[in-house]
Amino acid sequence: MAQKTAWNGATLTESDINTYLMGEGGAWRTWTPVLTQSGTVAATVEHAVFGRWGRLIVCHFRLSVTGTGTSSNAVTVSLPVTAARANMTVGSGQVYDSSLPRNYVGATSLGSTTTVDFRDGTVSGADPRLGVQTFTAALSSGDVVAGCATYEAAS
């Protein structure tokens, strides 16, 4: 059933209510997030699902890096649905650097209306994004980028 935004003369059925309560049928949907660090970084999608309830979007992702990024550039992941606004904290995430090995944990933030980036709350300064400060290495094969976000869709 398609997302309904108004009932205008329609008959509300038990099926409609159940579908609405379960978030468009209750099934999580998959998407293929794009991982970037200056340019697109090849990655295997281990897990990328999202649910939509009206304009509320909840997503989870885990990407295993198979390519190489560009050091000292922010790590970003594309969203499944365009967000209503940018520059908001929307969840948590991590970048795992397999060369050390070490986890860099931070908040996921809407870097734009189409991407999330990762912010390190322990870093002061103008740009706390992972890739710019704290974790400044290039993503490389064996690294993992994972996170979750809850945000309002643009429409």
C-alpha positions in Angstrom: 0.0 0.0 0.0 1.3 3.4 -0.9 2.0 6.0 1.8 -1.3 7.9 2.5 -1.0 11.5 3.5 -4.8 12.3 3.7 -8.1 10.4 3.8 -10.4 12.9 2.1 -13.6 10.9 1.8 -11.9 7.5 1.8 -13.0 4.7 4.0 -10.6 3.8 6.8 -10.2 0.0 7.0 -8.6 -2.3 9.5 -6.0 -3.2 6.9 -5.1 0.5 6.4 -4.7 0.9 10.2 -2.5 -2.2 10.5 -0.4 -1.2 7.5 0.1 2.3 9.0 1.0 1.0 12.5 3.5 -1.4 11.0 5.3 1.2 8.9 4.2 0.6 5.3 3.6 -3.1 5.7 6.1 -3.7 8.5 9.0 -4.8 6.3 12.4 -3.1 6.6 13.7 -2.1 3.1 17.2 -2.3 1.8 19.2 0.4 0.1 22.8 0.6 -1.3 24.6 3.3 0.6 27.5 5.1 -1.1 30.6 5.5 1.0 32.9 8.5 0.3 36.1 9.9 1.6 36.8 12.7 -0.9 35.6 10.4 -3.7 33.5 7.2 -3.8 35.2 4.3 -1.8 34.4 0.8 -2.9 32.7 -1.2 -0.1 30.7 -4.4 0.4 27.3 -3.7 2.0 27.0 -6.1 4.9 23.8 -4.6 6.2 21.8 -1.6 5.1 18.1 -1.3 6.0 15.6 1.4 6.7 12.1 1.8 7.8 9.7 4.6 7.1 6.7 5.7 9.2 5.2 8.8 7.6 8.2 11.2 7.5 10.2 9.4 10.2 13.1 7.5 8.8 15.2 5.0 10.8 18.3 3.4 9.1 21.1 1.1 10.0 24.2 0.2 7.9 27.5 -1.7 8.0 29.9 -1.4 5.2 33.2 -3.4 4.7 35.7 -1.3 2.8 37.3 -2.9 -0.2 38.8 0.2 -1.8 40.8 3.2 -0.7 39.7 6.7 0.4 41.7 9.9 0.6 43.3 10.7 4.0 42.4 13.9 5.9 38.9 14.0 4.3 35.5 13.4 6.0 34.0 9.9 5.8 30.3 10.1 4.6 27.6 7.6 3.8 24.5 8.4 1.6 21.0 8.3 3.1 18.2 6.1 1.9 15.7 9.1 1.8 16.5 12.8 1.5 16.4 14.5 4.9 14.3 17.6 5.7 17.3 19.5 7.0 21.1 19.2 7.5 23.5 19.8 10.4 21.8 17.7 13.0 23.0 14.8 15.2 20.8 11.8 14.2 22.5 8.7 15.7 25.8 7.0 16.3 28.4 5.3 14.2 32.0 4.1 14.0 34.9 3.8 11.7 37.1 0.7 12.4 40.7 1.1 11.2 41.9 -2.4 10.6 45.6 -1.3 10.3 45.9 -0.4 14.0 43.3 -2.0 14.9 41.1 0.7 16.5 37.5 1.8 16.6 36.7 5.5 16.2 33.3 6.1 17.6 31.2 9.2 17.1 27.8 10.6 16.5 26.2 10.4 13.0 25.3 13.9 11.8 23.4 15.1 8.7 26.3 16.6 6.9 23.8 17.4 4.1 20.3 16.4 3.3 21.6 13.3 1.5 24.5 12.1 3.6 25.6 11.4 7.2 29.1 11.9 8.5 30.7 11.0 11.8 31.5 13.5 14.5 33.9 12.9 17.4 32.5 14.6 20.5 35.9 14.6 22.2 37.5 16.9 19.7 37.4 20.6 19.9 37.9 22.8 16.9 36.2 23.9 13.7 35.7 20.4 12.1 35.3 17.4 14.4 34.4 15.0 11.6 36.1 11.6 11.5 38.5 11.7 8.5 39.4 15.3 9.3 40.4 15.0 13.0 41.2 12.0 15.2 40.9 9.4 12.4 42.8 11.1 9.6 44.0 8.0 7.7 42.6 6.9 4.3 39.9 4.2 4.4 41.4 1.0 3.1 40.5 -2.6 2.6 39.5 -4.3 5.8 38.1 -1.2 7.5 34.5 -1.1 8.5 32.1 1.9 8.6 28.8 1.4 10.5 26.1 3.5 12.0 22.5 4.3 12.5 20.3 7.4 12.0 16.8 8.6 12.9 15.6 11.7 11.0 12.8 13.5 9.3 12.4 13.0 5.6 12.0 16.0 3.3 8.7 14.6 2.0 
